Amino acid sequence: MGNIQDMQHHFERVASVYAQVRHTDPGVIEAIITHLPRDNRLVNVADLGCGPGRYSEIIVARLDSNLRLLCCDNSGAMLAECCRPMSRKFPSKHIRYCLANANDLPFADGCFNAVTTFNAVHHFDLDCFIAGAARILCRDGLLSICTRTPEQNARIV
């Protein structure tokens, strides 16, 4: 996609319908959960490029009481779409929202057990994102990148 302004404009236009026109694979979350700590401590997860929260919502539903989730997106419109249904369905004190660029993560070193991104990595500068994710992950933390192939994207309206 073109420059940053073009991308921002695009997501402002599609934010309200994005979740309805995209496929969500809940099985991916199940695979991620198997690699997270199983004791009773809080699990800190950053969902980067969360969009309207399709995957964030599944993470919360599966880990609600043991989860501290930070939903991050570079688009204020997408973040607003994420926040609305999440706050109604999961009025948890453990969910936060952050307008942040995945290429320049404003978080402390080693503060997350997992960093996830779903179908957004193609918008990131991969080197900056990987370095930032490695920095904010705790020792033995999980980085999960889920994306579609160009062929899969071509089949989506």
C-alpha positions as CSV (number, residue, x, y, z in Angstrom):
1,M,0.0,0.0,0.0
2,G,1.3,3.5,-0.7
3,N,2.5,6.0,1.8
4,I,1.5,6.3,5.5
5,Q,-1.2,8.9,4.8
6,D,-2.7,6.7,2.1
7,M,-2.8,3.7,4.5
8,Q,-4.3,5.8,7.3
9,H,-7.0,7.1,4.9
10,H,-7.7,3.6,3.7
11,F,-8.2,2.3,7.2
12,E,-10.4,5.2,8.2
13,R,-12.7,4.4,5.3
14,V,-12.9,0.7,5.9
15,A,-12.7,0.4,9.7
16,S,-16.5,0.1,10.3
17,V,-16.9,-2.8,7.9
18,Y,-13.5,-4.5,8.1
19,A,-14.5,-7.2,10.6
20,Q,-17.5,-8.2,8.5
21,V,-15.5,-8.8,5.3
22,R,-12.5,-10.6,6.7
23,H,-12.2,-14.2,7.7
24,T,-11.2,-15.0,11.3
25,D,-9.5,-18.3,12.2
26,P,-10.0,-19.0,15.9
27,G,-7.8,-22.1,15.7
28,V,-4.8,-19.9,15.5
29,I,-5.6,-18.6,19.0
30,E,-5.8,-22.1,20.4
31,A,-2.3,-22.8,19.1
32,I,-1.0,-19.7,20.7
33,I,-2.6,-20.4,24.0
34,T,-0.8,-23.7,24.3
35,H,2.5,-21.9,24.5
36,L,1.5,-19.3,27.2
37,P,2.2,-19.8,30.9
38,R,-0.4,-22.0,32.5
39,D,-0.1,-21.0,36.2
40,N,-2.4,-18.4,37.8
41,R,-0.2,-15.3,37.1
42,L,-1.3,-12.7,34.7
43,V,-0.2,-13.2,31.1
44,N,0.7,-10.0,29.4
45,V,-0.1,-10.0,25.6
46,A,0.3,-7.2,23.1
47,D,-1.8,-7.6,19.9
48,L,-0.1,-5.3,17.4
49,G,-2.0,-4.1,14.4
50,C,-5.2,-5.4,16.2
51,G,-7.5,-3.7,13.7
52,P,-11.1,-4.0,14.8
53,G,-10.2,-6.6,17.4
54,R,-11.3,-9.8,15.7
55,Y,-8.5,-11.8,17.2
56,S,-8.1,-9.7,20.4
57,E,-11.7,-10.7,21.2
58,I,-10.9,-14.4,20.9
59,I,-7.8,-14.0,23.1
60,V,-9.9,-12.3,25.8
61,A,-12.6,-14.9,25.7
62,R,-10.1,-17.7,26.2
63,L,-7.8,-16.1,28.8
64,D,-10.1,-13.5,30.5
65,S,-9.2,-13.7,34.1
66,N,-5.5,-14.5,33.6
67,L,-4.9,-11.9,30.8
68,R,-3.6,-8.4,30.6
69,L,-4.2,-7.5,26.9
70,L,-2.9,-4.4,25.1
71,C,-4.6,-3.9,21.8
72,C,-2.4,-1.7,19.6
73,D,-3.0,-0.2,16.2
74,N,-1.6,2.7,14.1
75,S,-5.1,3.6,13.0
76,G,-7.3,5.5,15.4
77,A,-10.4,4.4,13.5
78,M,-9.5,0.7,13.7
79,L,-8.7,1.1,17.4
80,A,-12.1,2.7,18.0
81,E,-13.7,-0.3,16.3
82,C,-11.8,-2.6,18.5
83,C,-12.6,-0.8,21.7
84,R,-16.4,-0.5,21.2
85,P,-17.4,-4.2,21.2
86,M,-14.6,-5.3,23.5
87,S,-15.6,-2.9,26.3
88,R,-19.3,-4.1,26.0
89,K,-18.5,-7.9,25.9
90,F,-15.5,-7.9,28.2
91,P,-15.6,-5.0,30.7
92,S,-12.3,-6.1,32.1
93,K,-9.8,-3.9,33.9
94,H,-7.1,-6.0,32.2
95,I,-7.7,-4.7,28.6
96,R,-6.0,-1.5,27.4
97,Y,-5.9,0.2,24.0
98,C,-2.9,2.0,22.6
99,L,-2.5,4.0,19.4
100,A,1.0,2.8,18.4
101,N,3.1,2.1,15.4
102,A,4.4,-1.5,15.3
103,N,7.7,-0.2,13.9
104,D,8.4,2.0,17.0
105,L,7.0,0.2,20.1
106,P,6.8,2.6,23.1
107,F,6.9,-0.2,25.7
108,A,9.4,-1.2,28.4
109,D,11.9,-4.0,27.7
110,G,10.7,-7.5,28.6
111,C,7.2,-6.6,29.6
112,F,5.1,-9.0,27.5
113,N,4.8,-12.8,27.6
114,A,3.5,-12.7,24.0
115,V,3.4,-10.4,21.1
116,T,0.8,-11.3,18.4
117,T,-0.1,-9.8,15.0
118,F,-2.8,-11.2,12.7
119,N,-2.8,-10.3,9.0
120,A,-1.1,-7.0,9.6
121,V,2.7,-7.7,9.3
122,H,2.7,-6.7,5.6
123,H,2.1,-3.1,6.8
124,F,5.1,-3.2,9.1
125,D,8.8,-2.5,8.4
126,L,9.8,-6.1,9.2
127,D,13.2,-5.4,10.6
128,C,12.0,-2.7,12.9
129,F,9.0,-4.7,14.0
130,I,11.0,-7.9,14.8
131,A,13.7,-5.9,16.7
132,G,11.0,-4.1,18.7
133,A,9.0,-7.3,19.4
134,A,12.2,-9.0,20.6
135,R,12.9,-6.1,22.9
136,I,9.5,-6.0,24.6
137,L,9.2,-9.8,25.0
138,C,10.2,-11.3,28.3
139,R,12.7,-14.1,28.4
140,D,11.0,-17.2,26.8
141,G,8.3,-14.9,25.4
142,L,6.2,-15.9,22.4
143,L,6.1,-14.0,19.1
144,S,3.2,-15.0,16.9
145,I,2.9,-13.7,13.4
146,C,-0.1,-14.9,11.5
147,T,-0.6,-13.8,7.9
148,R,-2.1,-14.8,4.6
149,T,-0.3,-15.6,1.4
150,P,-0.8,-13.2,-1.6
151,E,-3.0,-15.9,-3.2
152,Q,-5.3,-16.0,-0.1
153,N,-5.5,-12.2,-0.1
154,A,-6.4,-12.1,-3.8
155,R,-9.5,-14.3,-3.0
156,I,-10.8,-11.9,-0.4
157,V,-13.2,-9.1,-1.4
